[in-house]
């Protein structure tokens, strides 16, 4: 398990009609702050500010075709060649990281073919090196972005 430090992250929040919204720097718009969105925004900030992953090479909440279904991934980080590099699946803190959440991520992975996977609910974060599909390795830290 990985333990990202979110303690220095400050989200840009606003209140409108009694609802809290957060500014998403990737989508460049205000989003209603749900528990899952809270985790997603902390992870975006952590990846860009702490890990120095380029925000310009990230996509958030984009639709993909998974079999006959249209699904939305949480975050994808692309390589400088614009190939999917890391697939991030976010859950709200009360949803445990389980076999079910892994299966959801793997269904997206079959389409995206990323080198790394990240599963998080905030308190629990797991990252896998999937560069060699025959030898997937769970990691104890996030990979550096040096592509």
C-alpha positions as protocol buffer text, in pm:
chain_id: "A"
residue {
  index: 1
  type: UNK
  ca { x: 0 y: 0 z: 0 }
}
residue {
  index: 2
  type: UNK
  ca { x: 112 y: 357 z: -72 }
}
residue {
  index: 3
  type: UNK
  ca { x: 52 y: 644 z: 169 }
}
residue {
  index: 4
  type: UNK
  ca { x: 35 y: 971 z: -29 }
}
residue {
  index: 5
  type: UNK
  ca { x: 62 y: 1280 z: 192 }
}
residue {
  index: 6
  type: UNK
  ca { x: -236 y: 1505 z: 122 }
}
residue {
  index: 7
  type: UNK
  ca { x: -173 y: 1729 z: 425 }
}
residue {
  index: 8
  type: UNK
  ca { x: -38 y: 2026 z: 226 }
}
residue {
  index: 9
  type: UNK
  ca { x: -300 y: 2010 z: -47 }
}
residue {
  index: 10
  type: UNK
  ca { x: -550 y: 2296 z: -53 }
}
residue {
  index: 11
  type: UNK
  ca { x: -846 y: 2259 z: -283 }
}
residue {
  index: 12
  type: UNK
  ca { x: -1013 y: 2565 z: -434 }
}
residue {
  index: 13
  type: UNK
  ca { x: -1370 y: 2557 z: -297 }
}
residue {
  index: 14
  type: UNK
  ca { x: -1679 y: 2773 z: -334 }
}
residue {
  index: 15
  type: UNK
  ca { x: -2035 y: 2767 z: -199 }
}
residue {
  index: 16
  type: UNK
  ca { x: -2326 y: 2809 z: -441 }
}
residue {
  index: 17
  type: UNK
  ca { x: -2690 y: 2759 z: -343 }
}
residue {
  index: 18
  type: UNK
  ca { x: -2583 y: 2571 z: -30 }
}
residue {
  index: 19
  type: UNK
  ca { x: -2363 y: 2328 z: -223 }
}
residue {
  index: 20
  type: UNK
  ca { x: -1985 y: 2309 z: -213 }
}
residue {
  index: 21
  type: UNK
  ca { x: -1800 y: 2297 z: -544 }
}
residue {
  index: 22
  type: UNK
  ca { x: -1433 y: 2237 z: -613 }
}
residue {
  index: 23
  type: UNK
  ca { x: -1235 y: 2380 z: -902 }
}
residue {
  index: 24
  type: UNK
  ca { x: -1091 y: 2101 z: -1117 }
}
residue {
  index: 25
  type: UNK
  ca { x: -767 y: 2230 z: -1271 }
}
residue {
  index: 26
  type: UNK
  ca { x: -769 y: 1959 z: -1540 }
}
residue {
  index: 27
  type: UNK
  ca { x: -1128 y: 2006 z: -1659 }
}
residue {
  index: 28
  type: UNK
  ca { x: -1099 y: 2380 z: -1582 }
}
residue {
  index: 29
  type: UNK
  ca { x: -1444 y: 2402 z: -1426 }
}
residue {
  index: 30
  type: UNK
  ca { x: -1627 y: 2390 z: -1094 }
}
residue {
  index: 31
  type: UNK
  ca { x: -1754 y: 2044 z: -992 }
}
residue {
  index: 32
  type: UNK
  ca { x: -1995 y: 1956 z: -709 }
}
residue {
  index: 33
  type: UNK
  ca { x: -1782 y: 1821 z: -424 }
}
residue {
  index: 34
  type: UNK
  ca { x: -1900 y: 1463 z: -360 }
}
residue {
  index: 35
  type: UNK
  ca { x: -1693 y: 1226 z: -143 }
}
residue {
  index: 36
  type: UNK
  ca { x: -1552 y: 1059 z: -457 }
}
residue {
  index: 37
  type: UNK
  ca { x: -1476 y: 1396 z: -618 }
}
residue {
  index: 38
  type: UNK
  ca { x: -1293 y: 1496 z: -301 }
}
residue {
  index: 39
  type: UNK
  ca { x: -1063 y: 1192 z: -338 }
}
residue {
  index: 40
  type: UNK
  ca { x: -1021 y: 1256 z: -713 }
}
residue {
  index: 41
  type: UNK
  ca { x: -922 y: 1619 z: -658 }
}
residue {
  index: 42
  type: UNK
  ca { x: -674 y: 1533 z: -383 }
}
residue {
  index: 43
  type: UNK
  ca { x: -519 y: 1273 z: -613 }
}
residue {
  index: 44
  type: UNK
  ca { x: -500 y: 1520 z: -905 }
}
residue {
  index: 45
  type: UNK
  ca { x: -325 y: 1773 z: -682 }
}
residue {
  index: 46
  type: UNK
  ca { x: -91 y: 1509 z: -543 }
}
residue {
  index: 47
  type: UNK
  ca { x: 2 y: 1381 z: -890 }
}
residue {
  index: 48
  type: UNK
  ca { x: 64 y: 1730 z: -1028 }
}
residue {
  index: 49
  type: UNK
  ca { x: 210 y: 1915 z: -726 }
}
residue {
  index: 50
  type: UNK
  ca { x: 400 y: 1641 z: -541 }
}
residue {
  index: 51
  type: UNK
  ca { x: 482 y: 1387 z: -812 }
}
residue {
  index: 52
  type: UNK
  ca { x: 519 y: 1651 z: -1087 }
}
residue {
  index: 53
  type: UNK
  ca { x: 306 y: 1463 z: -1340 }
}
residue {
  index: 54
  type: UNK
  ca { x: 219 y: 1712 z: -1617 }
}
residue {
  index: 55
  type: UNK
  ca { x: -138 y: 1842 z: -1583 }
}
residue {
  index: 56
  type: UNK
  ca { x: -142 y: 1901 z: -1960 }
}
residue {
  index: 57
  type: UNK
  ca { x: -111 y: 1523 z: -2010 }
}
residue {
  index: 58
  type: UNK
  ca { x: -399 y: 1426 z: -1780 }
}
residue {
  index: 59
  type: UNK
  ca { x: -763 y: 1355 z: -1858 }
}
residue {
  index: 60
  type: UNK
  ca { x: -1043 y: 1336 z: -1604 }
}
residue {
  index: 61
  type: UNK
  ca { x: -1385 y: 1168 z: -1634 }
}
residue {
  index: 62
  type: UNK
  ca { x: -1370 y: 1084 z: -2005 }
}
residue {
  index: 63
  type: UNK
  ca { x: -1600 y: 831 z: -2169 }
}
residue {
  index: 64
  type: UNK
  ca { x: -1460 y: 506 z: -2306 }
}
residue {
  index: 65
  type: UNK
  ca { x: -1630 y: 207 z: -2466 }
}
residue {
  index: 66
  type: UNK
  ca { x: -1601 y: -107 z: -2251 }
}
residue {
  index: 67
  type: UNK
  ca { x: -1762 y: -388 z: -2447 }
}
residue {
  index: 68
  type: UNK
  ca { x: -2118 y: -275 z: -2518 }
}
residue {
  index: 69
  type: UNK
  ca { x: -2114 y: -18 z: -2235 }
}
residue {
  index: 70
  type: UNK
  ca { x: -2001 y: 342 z: -2218 }
}
residue {
  index: 71
  type: UNK
  ca { x: -1800 y: 400 z: -1900 }
}
residue {
  index: 72
  type: UNK
  ca { x: -1607 y: 694 z: -1754 }
}
residue {
  index: 73
  type: UNK
  ca { x: -1258 y: 658 z: -1616 }
}
residue {
  index: 74
  type: UNK
  ca { x: -1153 y: 881 z: -1327 }
}
residue {
  index: 75
  type: UNK
  ca { x: -803 y: 992 z: -1431 }
}
residue {
  index: 76
  type: UNK
  ca { x: -562 y: 893 z: -1705 }
}
residue {
  index: 77
  type: UNK
  ca { x: -208 y: 1025 z: -1723 }
}
residue {
  index: 78
  type: UNK
  ca { x: -58 y: 1013 z: -2073 }
}
residue {
  index: 79
  type: UNK
  ca { x: 302 y: 978 z: -2185 }
}
residue {
  index: 80
  type: UNK
  ca { x: 461 y: 1258 z: -2385 }
}
residue {
  index: 81
  type: UNK
  ca { x: 369 y: 1053 z: -2693 }
}
residue {
  index: 82
  type: UNK
  ca { x: 4 y: 1083 z: -2580 }
}
residue {
  index: 83
  type: UNK
  ca { x: -30 y: 713 z: -2502 }
}
residue {
  index: 84
  type: UNK
  ca { x: -217 y: 611 z: -2185 }
}
residue {
  index: 85
  type: UNK
  ca { x: 48 y: 565 z: -1913 }
}
residue {
  index: 86
  type: UNK
  ca { x: -136 y: 551 z: -1578 }
}
residue {
  index: 87
  type: UNK
  ca { x: -499 y: 464 z: -1510 }
}
residue {
  index: 88
  type: UNK
  ca { x: -638 y: 596 z: -1179 }
}
residue {
  index: 89
  type: UNK
  ca { x: -962 y: 470 z: -1025 }
}
residue {
  index: 90
  type: UNK
  ca { x: -1097 y: 674 z: -732 }
}
residue {
  index: 91
  type: UNK
  ca { x: -1359 y: 567 z: -480 }
}
residue {
  index: 92
  type: UNK
  ca { x: -1509 y: 758 z: -192 }
}
residue {
  index: 93
  type: UNK
  ca { x: -1343 y: 691 z: 146 }
}
residue {
  index: 94
  type: UNK
  ca { x: -1622 y: 458 z: 266 }
}
residue {
  index: 95
  type: UNK
  ca { x: -1582 y: 224 z: -33 }
}
residue {
  index: 96
  type: UNK
  ca { x: -1314 y: -36 z: 37 }
}
residue {
  index: 97
  type: UNK
  ca { x: -1052 y: -118 z: -223 }
}
residue {
  index: 98
  type: UNK
  ca { x: -1157 y: -472 z: -304 }
}
residue {
  index: 99
  type: UNK
  ca { x: -1159 y: -734 z: -575 }
}
residue {
  index: 100
  type: UNK
  ca { x: -1469 y: -563 z: -717 }
}
residue {
  index: 101
  type: UNK
  ca { x: -1293 y: -226 z: -752 }
}
residue {
  index: 102
  type: UNK
  ca { x: -992 y: -401 z: -907 }
}
residue {
  index: 103
  type: UNK
  ca { x: -1221 y: -572 z: -1161 }
}
residue {
  index: 104
  type: UNK
  ca { x: -1370 y: -232 z: -1252 }
}
residue {
  index: 105
  type: UNK
  ca { x: -1021 y: -91 z: -1309 }
}
residue {
  index: 106
  type: UNK
  ca { x: -919 y: -398 z: -1511 }
}
residue {
  index: 107
  type: UNK
  ca { x: -1223 y: -359 z: -1740 }
}
residue {
  index: 108
  type: UNK
  ca { x: -1099 y: -8 z: -1822 }
}
residue {
  index: 109
  type: UNK
  ca { x: -742 y: -135 z: -1850 }
}
residue {
  index: 110
  type: UNK
  ca { x: -841 y: -378 z: -2128 }
}
residue {
  index: 111
  type: UNK
  ca { x: -937 y: -72 z: -2334 }
}
residue {
  index: 112
  type: UNK
  ca { x: -671 y: 176 z: -2218 }
}
residue {
  index: 113
  type: UNK
  ca { x: -363 y: -54 z: -2194 }
}
residue {
  index: 114
  type: UNK
  ca { x: -179 y: 161 z: -1937 }
}
residue {
  index: 115
  type: UNK
  ca { x: 163 y: 79 z: -1793 }
}
residue {
  index: 116
  type: UNK
  ca { x: 52 y: 160 z: -1437 }
}
residue {
  index: 117
  type: UNK
  ca { x: -273 y: 131 z: -1239 }
}
residue {
  index: 118
  type: UNK
  ca { x: -365 y: 322 z: -928 }
}
residue {
  index: 119
  type: UNK
  ca { x: -662 y: 243 z: -702 }
}
residue {
  index: 120
  type: UNK
  ca { x: -750 y: 481 z: -419 }
}
residue {
  index: 121
  type: UNK
  ca { x: -1025 y: 571 z: -176 }
}
residue {
  index: 122
  type: UNK
  ca { x: -807 y: 832 z: -4 }
}
residue {
  index: 123
  type: UNK
  ca { x: -698 y: 636 z: 305 }
}
residue {
  index: 124
  type: UNK
  ca { x: -601 y: 332 z: 94 }
}
residue {
  index: 125
  type: UNK
  ca { x: -393 y: 369 z: -223 }
}
residue {
  index: 126
  type: UNK
  ca { x: -247 y: 87 z: -430 }
}
residue {
  index: 127
  type: UNK
  ca { x: -34 y: 114 z: -743 }
}
residue {
  index: 128
  type: UNK
  ca { x: 70 y: -164 z: -981 }
}
residue {
  index: 129
  type: UNK
  ca { x: 336 y: -181 z: -1250 }
}
residue {
  index: 130
  type: UNK
  ca { x: 158 y: -340 z: -1545 }
}
residue {
  index: 131
  type: UNK
  ca { x: 433 y: -280 z: -1801 }
}
residue {
  index: 132
  type: UNK
  ca { x: 476 y: -657 z: -1831 }
}
residue {
  index: 133
  type: UNK
  ca { x: 123 y: -800 z: -1843 }
}
residue {
  index: 134
  type: UNK
  ca { x: 259 y: -1143 z: -1754 }
}
residue {
  index: 135
  type: UNK
  ca { x: 427 y: -1012 z: -1437 }
}
residue {
  index: 136
  type: UNK
  ca { x: 215 y: -742 z: -1267 }
}
residue {
  index: 137
  type: UNK
  ca { x: 390 y: -600 z: -959 }
}
residue {
  index: 138
  type: UNK
  ca { x: 228 y: -409 z: -672 }
}
residue {
  index: 139
  type: UNK
  ca { x: 448 y: -112 z: -585 }
}
residue {
  index: 140
  type: UNK
  ca { x: 533 y: 62 z: -258 }
}
residue {
  index: 141
  type: UNK
  ca { x: 557 y: 406 z: -419 }
}
residue {
  index: 142
  type: UNK
  ca { x: 427 y: 583 z: -728 }
}
residue {
  index: 143
  type: UNK
  ca { x: 645 y: 579 z: -1039 }
}
residue {
  index: 144
  type: UNK
  ca { x: 834 y: 895 z: -1130 }
}
residue {
  index: 145
  type: UNK
  ca { x: 713 y: 1068 z: -1445 }
}
residue {
  index: 146
  type: UNK
  ca { x: 1021 y: 1089 z: -1666 }
}
residue {
  index: 147
  type: UNK
  ca { x: 883 y: 1001 z: -2007 }
}
